[in-house]
């Protein structure tokens, strides 16, 4: 781990323990340089990671201030679109459509997605920016047989709104798998990871009421931005 990453981790821990509480200002760059025996450039890199993690904000002429840090509750047991979460939690979010392309499913992709070999699918890659931080990478695969057309405008807004309201599809249920994965090259490019070496991956195979699979999605999330929750009820004996 590089020195600025160690400083970042130490400051992050002090913020979590409220040694530096919300609305407090961190020591100046000069004071931090002396405390950690590091150059100001190294300190700036550590502060940049704190800002990307949503823990601090630079105040012009005043210094670096600790800000309120929210975790967004992600209900893994529900079949909820990202835009529905944005609306429900009143999130400050923007969607960037990175790419839309067509693929023929090979054997490797068939094992991952659940689609038959040689079937034709849309692949939609989207970056979700929350509070100015690239926090989610969504990669959707949609059966082209069921969804003949797709556009960048639809992908920027809500796929499910289009599928349900325009195409009249009856979306019914999903099989989900949640894992902690090491970051890959695409994560490094499209997510603001800071010193993170892992992401939360949520893979979903989504089915219509006819039991036909029409979608496979992998959503890769920054660890500290979301809290993954479920609802459990004890069955009566």
C-alpha positions in Angstrom: 0.0 0.0 0.0 1.3 3.4 -1.0 1.9 6.1 1.7 -1.0 8.3 0.6 -3.3 5.2 0.8 -2.1 4.5 4.3 -2.8 8.2 5.3 -6.2 8.0 3.6 -7.0 4.8 5.7 -5.9 6.5 8.9 -7.9 9.6 8.3 -10.9 7.5 7.2 -10.7 5.6 10.5 -10.4 8.8 12.5 -13.5 10.2 10.8 -15.4 6.9 11.4 -14.5 7.1 15.1 -15.5 10.8 15.1 -12.1 12.0 16.1 -12.9 14.3 13.3 -16.7 14.7 13.5 -19.1 16.0 10.9 -18.6 19.7 10.1 -15.1 19.6 11.7 -12.2 20.8 9.6 -9.2 18.6 9.1 -5.7 20.0 10.0 -4.1 22.0 7.2 -2.0 20.3 4.6 1.1 21.6 6.3 0.0 20.2 9.7 -0.9 16.9 8.1 2.5 16.8 6.3 4.2 17.3 9.6 2.0 14.7 11.4 2.5 12.0 8.8 6.0 13.0 7.8 4.9 13.2 4.2 5.1 15.7 1.3 2.1 18.0 0.6 1.6 16.2 -2.7 1.1 12.9 -0.8 -1.3 14.6 1.6 -3.3 16.0 -1.3 -3.6 12.6 -2.8 -4.9 11.2 0.5 -7.4 14.1 0.7 -8.6 13.5 -2.8 -9.4 9.8 -1.9 -11.4 11.1 1.1 -13.3 13.5 -1.1 -14.0 10.7 -3.7 -15.3 8.5 -0.8 -17.7 11.3 0.1 -16.2 11.9 3.5 -14.8 15.4 3.1 -15.4 18.5 1.0 -12.9 21.2 0.1 -14.1 24.6 1.3 -12.5 27.5 -0.6 -10.4 29.6 1.7 -11.4 27.5 4.8 -9.8 24.0 4.3 -11.1 20.5 4.2 -14.4 19.8 6.0 -15.8 16.5 7.2 -19.3 16.1 5.7 -22.3 13.8 6.5 -21.8 10.5 4.8 -24.8 8.5 3.7 -25.1 4.9 2.8 -27.9 4.0 0.4 -30.0 1.0 1.4 -30.1 -1.4 -1.4 -32.9 -3.9 -1.0 -31.5 -7.1 -2.6 -34.7 -9.1 -2.0 -36.8 -6.8 -4.1 -36.9 -6.5 -7.9 -36.4 -2.7 -8.0 -34.9 -0.7 -10.9 -32.1 1.8 -10.2 -34.2 4.7 -11.2 -36.9 3.6 -8.7 -34.2 3.7 -6.0 -33.1 7.1 -7.1 -36.7 8.4 -6.8 -37.4 6.6 -3.5 -34.3 7.8 -1.8 -34.2 11.2 -3.5 -30.6 10.5 -4.7 -28.5 13.0 -6.5 -27.7 10.7 -9.4 -26.7 10.8 -13.0 -26.6 8.0 -15.5 -23.9 7.9 -18.2 -24.5 5.4 -21.0 -21.0 4.1 -21.9 -21.9 1.7 -24.7 -24.8 -0.2 -26.4 -23.8 -3.1 -28.5 -25.1 -6.5 -29.8 -23.6 -9.8 -28.9 -24.0 -13.4 -29.9 -23.9 -15.5 -26.8 -21.0 -18.0 -26.7 -20.5 -20.9 -24.3 -18.7 -18.8 -21.7 -21.3 -16.0 -21.8 -24.1 -18.6 -21.6 -22.7 -19.9 -18.3 -22.6 -16.4 -16.9 -25.8 -14.9 -18.2 -28.2 -18.0 -18.5 -29.0 -17.2 -22.2 -28.7 -20.0 -24.7 -25.6 -20.3 -26.9 -26.0 -18.4 -30.2 -28.8 -16.2 -28.9 -28.6 -12.5 -29.8 -28.6 -10.0 -26.9 -28.2 -6.3 -26.3 -25.4 -5.3 -23.9 -25.8 -2.0 -22.2 -23.0 -0.6 -20.1 -24.0 2.3 -17.8 -22.1 4.3 -15.1 -24.1 5.6 -12.2 -22.7 8.8 -10.6 -24.1 9.5 -7.1 -23.3 12.8 -5.4 -20.6 13.4 -8.0 -18.9 10.0 -7.3 -19.0 7.2 -9.9 -20.4 4.6 -7.6 -22.1 1.9 -9.7 -21.3 0.1 -13.0 -24.3 -1.6 -14.5 -23.9 -4.1 -17.4 -27.3 -5.3 -18.7 -27.9 -8.1 -21.2 -31.3 -8.1 -22.8 -32.7 -10.7 -25.2 -33.1 -9.1 -28.6 -35.9 -11.4 -29.4 -38.0 -10.0 -26.5 -36.5 -6.4 -26.8 -36.1 -5.8 -30.5 -35.0 -2.1 -30.2 -33.1 -0.1 -27.6 -31.8 3.5 -27.6 -29.3 5.6 -25.6 -32.2 7.8 -24.5 -34.1 4.8 -23.1 -31.0 3.6 -21.4 -30.3 7.0 -19.8 -33.8 7.0 -18.3 -35.3 3.7 -17.1 -35.2 0.4 -18.9 -38.0 -1.0 -16.8 -40.3 1.9 -17.5 -39.8 1.3 -21.2 -40.1 -2.5 -21.0 -43.3 -2.4 -18.9 -45.1 0.7 -20.3 -44.0 0.6 -24.0 -43.4 -3.1 -24.6 -46.0 -4.3 -22.1 -43.7 -6.9 -20.6 -44.8 -8.6 -17.4 -41.6 -8.6 -15.3 -42.1 -11.2 -12.6 -39.0 -12.4 -10.6 -35.3 -12.5 -10.4 -32.6 -14.9 -9.2 -29.8 -12.9 -7.5 -26.3 -13.6 -6.4 -24.3 -11.2 -4.3 -20.5 -11.5 -4.0 -17.5 -9.4 -3.0 -15.2 -9.3 -6.1 -11.7 -8.0 -6.8 -11.8 -4.9 -9.0 -11.2 -5.4 -12.7 -9.8 -3.1 -15.3 -13.3 -1.8 -16.3 -14.0 -1.0 -12.6 -10.8 1.0 -12.4 -11.8 3.1 -15.4 -15.5 3.6 -14.7 -15.7 3.7 -10.9 -14.1 6.2 -8.4 -12.5 3.5 -6.3 -9.8 5.4 -4.5 -7.8 2.7 -2.7 -10.6 0.1 -2.8 -9.5 -3.3 -4.1 -13.0 -4.9 -4.0 -16.5 -4.1 -5.2 -19.9 -5.6 -4.3 -21.3 -7.5 -7.3 -25.0 -8.2 -7.7 -25.8 -10.6 -10.5 -29.5 -11.0 -11.5 -31.2 -13.3 -13.9 -34.7 -11.7 -14.5 -37.7 -13.5 -15.8 -41.1 -12.6 -17.2 -44.4 -14.0 -15.8 -44.1 -16.7 -18.6 -40.9 -17.9 -16.8 -38.9 -16.8 -19.8 -35.6 -15.1 -19.0 -35.2 -11.8 -20.8 -32.4 -10.1 -18.8 -29.1 -10.7 -17.1 -27.6 -7.8 -15.1 -24.3 -7.4 -13.2 -24.2 -4.3 -11.0 -20.8 -3.5 -9.5 -20.9 -1.1 -6.5 -18.5 0.9 -4.4 -18.2 -0.8 -1.1 -18.9 2.2 1.2 -21.6 3.8 -0.9 -24.4 1.2 -0.4 -25.7 -1.0 2.4 -27.2 -4.2 1.2 -30.3 -5.2 3.2 -32.9 -8.0 3.1 -36.2 -8.6 4.9 -36.7 -11.9 6.6 -39.8 -13.3 8.3 -39.8 -16.4 10.5 -42.2 -19.0 9.3 -44.8 -20.2 11.9 -44.2 -23.7 13.1 
